[in-house]
Amino acid sequence: MASAVLRKELECSVCLNTYTDPVTLRCGHNFCRDCIDLMLDTQGRSGGYSCPECREKFQERSTLQRNITLRNIVENFLSAQPDQEESGIFCTYCIHTPVPAVKSCLMCEASLCDNHLRVHSKSPEHARRPNIGAAQQTSGVSGVTDILLDVNTAGNRLLISDDRKSATWSYKNHNRPETPERFQDCPQVLSSQSFSSGRHYWEVDVKRSKSWIVGMCYPSIERRGPQSEIGCNKKSWGLERSHIQYSVIHDSDEIRLPGIVSSNRVRIDLDYEAGRISFYDLCDPIRLLHTFTTTFTEPLHAGVFVGRGCIKISGGNQM
């Protein structure tokens, strides 16, 4: 209970997520730097500025002061939070607090906690299966296909967790050895696994980042320069969040999405033979954001770009 109250106190009132790089306006209210920058940009076009919290008006754009104390509190709070269930698979319908799933429905491709399973069980035509821990890997028809991040591809601004499930942006340049597979200029990383057939999906917890791209990439993607970023070439497809704007991108062709991703998790579906990559918001009910259709010519790796904060892969199933 105390943890939930503290988390609420550490939420930015613009994006409703935990502060990232918090700054303070002259009125004393705090916001994520990216959130308030975008808000002030929008207000400036209409000829005036005000605090989104208290509505105090400013004739000139307010100078943003970094709130180092608040930033440290946020970082300490987040680092103290316990990891979720080892499987990393959460109930599709519990959108406010991640709850470990105990079953999956084959018909509607949803993961269910105990409470939602009771309701779901009233629909006898829905086939259900036990969830399998994400640490188990398989190479054949059905079961869990684990997604692990390949440290050897990670850019020098990324920290990869020991379990190879999380990627965290770092202020420090880690100066790792320059190798052909490592991204040299982008804070992104590919999965160790590649997919050249079948239907697969994987999920990403994005609640701790406000700048990210998730998607799929060919192994022949460039590893240097701006053209190596996921979505900025013909060899990758991505769902992107920049500030509070969401879009899908391929070959630098950006399609802005209406509204926001309302949950803290997104899902990427791959149907290799059909040539489809689909992105979903795991809200209640699940919402399709966009589908790319093409003919794949190489195996595909999962890929993530982290501009700030941390994102975590929740697991991926072969369907």
N, C-alpha and C positions, 0 to 999 in steps of 0.2 A: 504493500500500500504506500509506504513512504517513498519507495523507488518510483512508483507511478506518479506521485505528486511532484517529485523532483523533476522527472522527465517532462512533465507539463510545464514547469517553470523554466525549463531550458529549451522551449520551443519558440521558434521565430513566428511572429504573428502573420507574416506574409505567406510563407510556404507551409507552415504548420509542421515542420520537421525540426529536429534538433539543430541548434545553431552550427553553422559552418563559418569559420573566420568572422566571429561577431564584431560588429562596430556599433558605436553609439552616436545618436544625433544630439544636437545641443540641448534638446528637451530632456535627455536622459534615457530615452527608450532605445532598446537594442534590437538589431536585425542582422541576418546574414549579409555579408558584404555584397554578394551577387544579387540578392533579393532587393536590397534597398537601392543599389546602383541602378537596376532596371526600373524600379519604381520612380526614382528621381528623373531618369531619362524620359520616362513617359510624362511625368508632370511638367518637365521643362518645355515640352512641345506645346503645352496648353498655357504657358506663361506664368506659372506659380508653383511653389513648393509647400508641402505640409507633411507632418509626421503621420504615417498610416495608423498609428496607435491612438494618439491624443488629438490629432488634427491641428496641432499648433502650426501656424503659417510662418514661412520664411520668405523674405523678399529675394534672397540669394540662395543658391544651392549650398546646403549645409556641409561643412567639412566633416568627414567621417573619421572618428577616432577609434582606433583598435582597442577593444576591451580585452586586454590580455588576461585579466583575472577571470573573466567569464569563460574565455577560451580554455583556460586550464581546468576550470570546473567541469566543462563539457567533456574534455578529453579524459579526465579522471573518472567521470561518471560512466562514459562509454567503455573504457577499458575494464571497469569493475563489473560490467554486466556478464552474467554467465552465458556460455554457449548454449544453443538450443539442442534439441534431441540430436543424437549422433547421426541419424539418417539424413537430417537436413531437409526432410520432406514435410511440409506443413499443410494444414487444412486449407483448401481453396477458399472456403467461405468465411473464415475468421480473418477479416481484413484489418481489424484494429490492433489485435495482438496476435503474433504468430503462435499457433497451437499445433503441436506435432500431430500428424495424421496417423491413423491406425489401419485404414483401408483405402483402396482406390477403386473407383467405378470404371469399368472398361467401356461402358456405353457413352457416358458423358465426359470421360477423361478427367475426372475430378478426384482430388484427394480429400479424405474426410476424417475429422476428429470424432471422438465418441459421441458427442452431442448431435452433430450433423448426420452421423451415420444412422442414428435412431430414426430420424425423419426420412432419410434417404431409403431406409430399408422398407418403407411402406410402398415403394415402387418395385414390385417383384421382377419386372422385366429387366431391371438394371443388374448386370453381372458385376460382382465385386471380387476383388482379390486382396490378399494381405500385402501391405507395404513391405518392401525388402530394403534392408539397410543400404545406404548409398555407397558404402565401402566395398560392396560386392560387385565384381565386374563380370560381364558375359560377352561373348563374341557371337552368339547365335540368336532365331525367330522372334523368344520373349524374355522379360526380366529387366533389371536395372543396368543401364550402361553408364558407368560413372564418368563424370567430367572432372578432370584434374588439370590445373594450370601448369604450363611448361615453363619453369624458371629460366630455361635457356633462351626463351624468346622475350623475356620481360625487359621493358625499357628501364633505363637507369634511375627513373624517378618513381619506380614502383617497388613496393615491398610485397612479397608473396608469402603467405602464412605457411607454417610447417605442414599443415594438412593439405596445402595446395588448393584450397577452396576460396581464399580471400585475396583480393588485390587492394593495396592501400597506397594512395598517392603520398609522396614524401617530399619535403622541402630539400632534402639532401640528395645530391647526385652521387650514386653509389659506384660509379666508375667501374662497372663490370667489364670483363674482357670483351673487346669488339669482335664479334663472330658473325658469320653470314646469316644466322637465324635470329639474331637479336635485333629488336627495334631500337634504332639509334636516336630518333628524334621525337617519338611519340610515347606517352605513358600507357602502353597497352601490352597485352600478352595474349598468346593463343593457348588452346587446350593441347594436351599431349595427344589425345585421341583424334582421329579423323574419321569421317563417315563417307562412304562411297556407295552406300545402298541403304534401303529400308527407310522407315519412319522413326524419328527420334524427337524428343523434346527435352529442354533443360530450362531451369528457372533461376532467376537472379534476385537476390535481396538488395534493393537499391536505396534503402531508407537512410543510409549514412553518407550518401553522396548527392550532390546537386548538379554535378557535371560529369556525364558518362555517355558511353556508347556501348551497346551490346549487340552482337550479331554473329555472322558466319563469314569465314574467309577461306580463299584458296591458299595452299601453302606457298604458291609462287608470288604472293603479295609482296610489294616492295618493302624493304626494311629501313629505308632512310628517306628523309624529306617529308614535306606535307602530304605528298601523294600516297604515303604509306598508311595514313590514318584510315580506320575502318569507315567505309562508305565513300571515301574520296578517290575511288578507282573502280575499275571494272571487275575487280577480283574480290569484292566484299560487299556485304549488305548489312545495314545497321539501323537500330533504333537509338535515337540520340535525345538526351536532355541537356539543354544549355540554358542556364538561369532557370526560368520557369516556362520555357518554350520546349515543346516536344516535336520531333520530326522523324521521318524515316529517310534514309539516304543511300544512294547507290550511284557510283560513277560521278560523284559530286552533284548529282541531281537531288535536291532536297525538297521533300514534300512536308509541309507543316501540318501537324495534326490539330484538330479542334479540341479545346479543353485540355485537361491534364491527365496524367496517369494517377488515378485516385487511390490505388493501393500502394504498398511498399514493395511489391514484387511484380516482375514481368516474366513472361514465358516466351520462348522461341521454339517454334515447331519447324522441323525439317522433314519434307517428304522428297527424298532424293530422286526417285524414279519419275515422280510427277513434276519435278522442277519447281517446288514451292518452298518458300521460307515465310512463315507467318509470325507476327508479333501480337501478343495478348497482354492486356492489363488484367491481373488476377484479382479483380474486384468481384462483387457479388451482384449479379451474375458475371461470369467471365466475359470480357469485352474484346472482340477482335479489333486491333488497331490498324493493321495493314498486312497485305500479302504480296510478296514479290513472286513473279512467275518467269522462269527462264529454262534453259537446258544446261545442266551442269556438265562441265568438261574436266573437272578435277575433284579429288576428295575435298571435303569441307572440314575446317576446324572451327570450334567455337572461339570467339574472340571478345575481349573486353578492353575498353579504353576508360581510364579513371582520371578525370581532370582535377578532382578534389575529393577528399574523404575516402570512403572504403565501400566496396561492393563484394558480395559473397554469393558464390554459386550454390544453389540449393540442391542440385542433383538433376539427372536427366534420365528419362525412360525411353526404352525402345518400345514402340507400340505395334 
